[in-house]
């Protein structure tokens, strides 16, 4: 569904990505692991189109979307849950969720998508009229993910969804991610610092370091390599 070919990008004169290749198959959870500063978040923002591509290309459903702006990629069904919550804190949970349904196709089925989000996160149904800024960190993350789901995506990229969450909430978020794959049929590209939990949910794994893919394989293959675990994952 998504294919990244020898992509190069960065910020001004500073190059961050040095030609990584990555493939995300339909209906799977693909994890991108690696230490802080490896270029994982930059790769997601480059795929979305917010960071300019200097070389290589991005294919989505077989089409070259490298030069498309972010809003056009969202129209095609590609979306990103960024690191951090980035909510409208003074708006209610429901208002924040509705902000995700701005696309014409998504707006037409806003009620259906909202029902899906609230079924995935029942606590949000209880707090739909509460200001987003007053929620706990875990609940804010649920709103962030829910808002992305309101765009009616085909592939959702998630950047550190468990950041700052207690272990119990981290497990709940990952269980929801797995449900999105199994029950909704979403394809997911996941960047996550919690390697152990991520390996437990992924179908395929890439390990990045200094803007380069250093290893790839099934979770069992990555776990079996002491060198990979110690050098890049710290487990």
C-alpha positions in Angstrom: 0.0 0.0 0.0 2.8 2.4 0.9 6.3 2.2 -0.5 9.2 4.5 0.2 12.1 4.3 -2.2 15.5 5.8 -1.4 14.0 8.8 0.2 16.2 11.7 1.1 15.1 14.7 3.2 16.0 17.1 6.0 15.7 20.6 7.3 17.4 23.3 5.2 21.1 22.2 4.7 20.8 19.5 7.3 20.1 16.1 5.7 18.4 13.6 8.0 17.3 10.8 5.8 19.9 9.0 3.7 18.0 6.8 1.3 15.9 4.4 3.4 13.5 2.0 1.7 10.3 0.9 3.4 7.2 -1.0 2.4 3.9 -1.2 4.3 1.5 -4.0 3.1 -2.2 -3.5 3.3 -3.9 -4.6 6.5 -0.7 -4.8 8.6 1.0 -3.1 11.4 4.5 -2.1 10.4 6.8 -0.8 13.2 9.7 1.6 12.7 12.0 1.4 15.7 15.3 3.0 16.6 16.9 5.4 19.1 16.0 9.1 19.5 17.3 11.2 16.7 17.4 8.3 14.2 15.1 10.1 11.7 11.9 8.2 12.4 9.6 11.2 12.8 11.3 12.9 9.9 10.4 9.9 7.7 6.7 10.2 8.7 6.6 13.9 8.0 8.4 13.4 4.7 5.9 10.7 3.7 3.1 13.1 4.5 4.7 15.9 2.5 5.4 18.4 5.4 9.2 17.9 5.0 10.4 18.5 1.4 11.8 15.5 -0.5 15.3 15.9 -1.8 15.6 12.5 -3.5 13.7 9.3 -4.0 10.0 8.9 -4.1 6.8 7.9 -2.1 4.2 5.6 -3.6 0.8 5.2 -2.2 -1.5 2.5 -3.6 0.8 2.3 -6.6 0.7 6.0 -7.4 3.6 8.4 -7.1 2.6 10.9 -4.4 6.0 12.3 -3.6 5.3 15.9 -4.6 1.7 16.1 -3.4 1.0 18.5 -0.4 -0.2 17.0 2.8 -3.9 17.8 2.3 -4.0 16.0 -1.0 -2.4 12.9 0.6 -5.1 13.1 3.4 -7.7 13.2 0.6 -6.2 9.9 -0.7 -6.5 8.2 2.6 -3.1 8.8 4.2 -3.0 10.5 7.6 -0.7 11.1 10.6 -1.1 11.1 14.3 1.8 13.3 15.3 3.9 13.0 18.4 2.3 15.0 21.3 -1.4 15.7 21.5 -1.8 18.9 19.5 -5.5 19.3 20.5 -7.7 22.4 20.6 -7.6 22.5 24.4 -10.5 24.9 24.9 -12.8 23.0 22.5 -14.8 19.9 23.6 -13.9 16.4 22.8 -16.7 16.2 20.3 -15.6 19.5 18.6 -12.0 18.2 18.4 -13.2 15.0 16.8 -15.4 16.9 14.3 -12.4 18.8 13.2 -11.0 15.6 11.7 -14.1 15.2 9.4 -13.4 18.2 7.2 -12.8 16.2 4.0 -15.9 15.9 1.8 -15.9 12.1 1.9 -15.4 12.1 5.6 -18.0 14.7 6.2 -20.6 12.6 4.4 -20.1 9.8 6.9 -19.2 11.8 10.0 -21.8 10.2 12.2 -20.7 6.7 11.2 -17.0 7.6 11.9 -17.9 9.2 15.2 -19.7 6.0 16.3 -16.6 4.0 15.4 -14.3 6.3 17.4 -16.6 6.3 20.4 -16.9 2.5 20.3 -13.1 2.3 20.3 -12.7 4.8 23.1 -15.9 4.5 25.3 -14.5 7.0 27.8 -14.7 9.7 25.1 -18.4 9.1 24.8 -18.8 9.8 28.5 -16.7 13.0 28.2 -17.7 14.2 24.8 -18.8 17.6 26.1 -15.7 18.1 28.3 -12.9 20.4 27.2 -10.0 18.5 25.7 -7.5 20.3 27.8 -9.0 19.0 31.0 -8.6 15.4 30.0 -5.8 13.1 31.3 -2.8 12.4 29.0 -4.1 9.1 28.0 -7.6 10.4 27.1 -6.0 13.2 25.1 -4.1 10.7 23.1 -7.4 8.9 22.4 -8.9 12.1 21.1 -5.8 12.6 18.9 -6.1 9.1 17.4 -9.9 9.5 17.1 -9.6 12.8 15.2 -7.3 11.1 12.7 -9.8 8.3 12.3 -12.5 10.9 11.5 -10.6 11.6 8.3 -11.6 8.1 7.1 -8.1 7.0 6.4 -6.8 3.9 4.6 -3.4 4.1 6.2 -2.6 5.8 9.5 0.9 6.7 10.6 1.4 7.1 14.4 4.3 8.8 15.9 5.0 7.8 19.5 1.4 7.1 20.6 2.5 6.0 24.0 4.7 8.9 24.8 4.3 10.1 28.4 1.7 7.4 29.3 1.7 5.1 32.2 2.3 1.4 31.4 -1.4 0.4 31.7 -2.5 3.2 29.4 0.3 2.2 26.9 -1.1 -1.3 26.7 -4.6 0.1 26.2 -3.5 2.3 23.3 -1.7 -0.6 21.7 -4.7 -2.9 22.1 -6.8 -0.3 20.3 -4.2 -0.1 17.5 -4.4 -3.8 17.1 -8.2 -3.6 17.0 -8.0 -0.9 14.3 -6.2 -3.4 12.2 -8.3 -6.5 12.9 -11.8 -4.9 13.2 -11.6 -1.9 11.0 -9.0 -3.1 8.4 -6.7 -0.2 8.8 -3.1 -0.3 7.7 -0.8 1.2 10.3 2.8 2.5 10.2 3.9 2.9 13.8 6.9 4.8 15.2 7.4 3.9 18.9 10.1 4.0 21.5 8.6 1.2 23.5 10.3 -1.6 21.5 9.0 -4.5 23.5 5.3 -3.6 23.2 5.7 -2.6 19.6 7.4 -5.9 18.6 4.4 -7.7 20.3 1.9 -6.0 18.0 3.8 -5.6 14.7 3.6 -7.8 11.6 6.9 -6.4 10.2 9.6 -4.3 11.7 12.2 -1.8 10.4 15.1 -0.5 12.5 16.5 2.9 11.7 19.6 4.6 12.8 21.1 7.9 11.6 18.6 8.2 8.7 19.4 4.7 7.4 17.5 1.4 7.7 19.9 -0.9 9.6 17.7 -4.0 9.8 14.3 -5.3 8.9 12.3 -8.5 9.4 9.5 -10.1 11.4 9.3 -9.4 15.1 10.8 -12.8 15.8 13.8 -12.1 13.5 14.5 -8.8 15.3 14.1 -10.3 18.7 16.5 -13.2 17.8 19.3 -10.8 16.9 21.2 -9.8 20.0 23.3 -7.4 17.9 20.3 -5.5 16.7 18.6 -5.4 20.1 21.7 -4.2 21.9 23.0 -1.8 19.3 19.7 -0.1 18.3 16.8 -1.0 20.6 18.4 -1.2 24.1 16.5 -4.4 24.9 
